[in-house]
């Protein structure tokens, strides 16, 4: 059994969520959506760091920190960050926030802008930071608008940008996933590709680019990455698919199936299961990844208001 916090879009982001809700998954894959955990405006991304819970209030341009104790969330701090914060990670005990609207990478000790030229697509009209991944002594961030991966170090409590890796124009880098062998998978939202990165000192080298099975580049938007055994799982919005690729010396596409709803925005791997947040259909669908890498829907999708994120948590109340 795993407990979850469910983030979602509220009315200020054209959604129906009234805040974060509790969730619970069971050993048979069954997923339950519980009561409201915290009333917040569009907590689109939630990151749990021990007893600390961080939520990005995307429409308000804010970061909320809460403490979890006795099955209750209590507010600790509220920060104004950049425009449209959409992802949070914790590096050296410090929250690092990617702000989609203005491209800022925000930390409590300051923000780092992007000055790279924007990409060729209409959705790349300027910098659009989208993902943060602490990895060893480095902190990686993506900018979907400028087709860049940035590498940072934490120095004296501050984030220092030390390298950047230009990606193929029109990639729209959205998500990162560390792999067991030290490589990193990168998801191109607009190219609908999985890009395999090999570490090279303080930076990375592109070693393979693989199209997502079933995706239509230019029409679909990829979103969400997870690792299920030897298979990488990715969501495809538009065609509304769940795609799998097999890891090896190289990555090979395997299959794609319907995502169990509309607009699969985020997914998490939970043992042998994958839970998919389908934002526009307000459902969470659960799949089992078979030994052949093909996902199979488990039961019926469950209702959840405009879900955008699932974060595993310890200490949820009974419901």
ABEGO torsion letter per residue (X at the ends): XBBBBBBBBBAAAGBABAEBBBBBBBAAGBBBBBBBABBBBGBABBBBBEABBBBBBAAAGBBBBBBBBGGBBBBABBBBBBBGBABBBBBGGBBBBBBAAAGBBBBAAEBBBBABBBBABAABAEBBBABBBBBEABBBBBBAAAGBBBBBBBBGGBBBBABBBBBBBGAGBABBBBBAAGBBBBBBAAAGBBBBBBBBEABBBBABBBBBBGBBBGABBBBEBBBBEABBBBBBBGAGBBBBBBBBABBBBABBBBAGEBGBABBBBBEABBBBBBAAAGBBBBBBBBAAGBBBBBEBBBBBBGBABBBBBBGBBBX
